[in-house]
Amino acid sequence: MTIRSNPPGARVFLEDKEIGFTPVSTDFTYYGTREITLVKDGYETATIFQPVRKPWYQYLPFEFFADNLSPAKINNRHEFNYQLEPLRIEPQDDILNRGWELRNAAQIPE
């Protein structure tokens, strides 16, 4: 499995285990939905639940032949590309105003 990001150099976590910086490749032993988290300074942290589908030869009855009788080792490669969004920085005044609005709406005394 190869994971790339635009821009490159994002820190990659696969099921909360760090595997490196994009572009990065790692082996995997099972298919299904994988949790991929990309972290890079100046960009929003992205958490993606990426489905990794089985190839046709991993379904019965082909699986038996592919795993046991194939003359060559079969490698299944998946490549995923992600676009990172720039970090949105809200002005401090906007954040404080929203806080005051929430406090007033909840009628919490100071």
C-alpha positions in Angstrom: 0.0 0.0 0.0 1.4 3.4 -1.0 0.1 6.6 0.5 0.8 10.0 -1.1 -0.3 13.5 -0.2 -0.3 16.9 -1.9 1.8 18.5 -0.5 4.2 15.7 0.2 5.8 15.2 3.6 2.7 14.6 5.7 3.2 12.3 8.7 1.1 9.1 8.2 -0.6 7.0 10.8 -2.2 3.7 9.8 -4.6 2.6 12.6 -2.9 5.0 15.0 0.6 3.5 14.3 3.1 5.9 12.6 4.4 4.5 9.4 6.4 7.4 8.0 6.1 10.5 5.8 4.4 10.8 2.4 5.1 9.3 0.0 5.3 6.1 2.1 4.7 2.4 1.3 3.9 -0.4 3.8 2.9 -4.0 3.6 -0.6 -5.2 4.7 -2.0 -8.6 5.4 -5.8 -8.0 5.3 -8.4 -6.2 3.3 -11.2 -4.0 4.6 -11.5 -0.4 5.7 -8.3 1.1 7.0 -8.0 4.3 9.1 -5.4 6.6 7.6 -4.5 9.9 9.4 -2.3 12.5 7.7 -0.7 15.3 9.8 1.3 18.2 8.4 2.1 21.7 9.9 0.0 24.4 8.3 -2.6 21.9 7.1 -5.8 20.4 8.5 -5.3 16.9 10.0 -7.1 14.5 7.7 -8.5 11.2 8.9 -9.7 8.9 6.1 -11.5 5.6 6.4 -10.1 4.0 3.2 -11.7 0.8 1.9 -9.1 -1.6 0.6 -10.9 -4.1 -1.6 -9.9 -7.7 -2.3 -8.8 -8.4 -5.9 -10.7 -11.0 -7.9 -8.3 -13.8 -7.1 -8.9 -13.6 -3.4 -12.5 -14.8 -3.7 -13.4 -18.5 -3.7 -12.6 -20.7 -5.5 -9.7 -18.7 -7.0 -8.2 -17.9 -3.6 -7.1 -21.5 -3.1 -5.3 -21.6 -6.5 -3.7 -18.1 -6.1 -2.4 -18.9 -2.6 -1.3 -22.5 -3.0 -0.7 -23.3 -6.7 0.5 -20.1 -8.2 4.1 -20.6 -9.6 4.9 -16.9 -8.7 4.3 -14.8 -5.7 1.3 -12.5 -6.3 1.6 -9.0 -5.0 -1.4 -6.8 -4.7 -0.6 -3.1 -4.7 -2.9 -0.2 -3.7 -2.0 3.5 -4.2 -3.9 6.2 -2.4 -3.5 10.0 -3.1 -4.9 12.7 -0.8 -5.2 16.4 -1.1 -4.5 18.3 2.2 -6.5 21.4 3.0 -4.7 24.5 4.3 -5.2 25.2 8.0 -8.1 27.6 8.6 -7.1 30.2 11.2 -10.1 32.1 12.6 -9.5 35.5 14.1 -9.4 35.5 17.9 -12.2 38.1 18.0 -14.6 35.8 16.1 -13.8 32.9 18.5 -14.4 35.1 21.6 -17.7 36.5 20.1 -18.9 32.9 19.5 -18.1 32.0 23.0 -20.0 35.0 24.4 -23.0 34.1 22.2 -23.0 30.6 23.5 -22.7 31.8 27.1 -25.6 34.2 26.6 -27.7 31.6 24.9 -27.1 29.2 27.8 -27.7 32.0 30.3 -24.6 31.1 32.4 -23.7 33.8 34.9 -20.2 35.3 34.8 
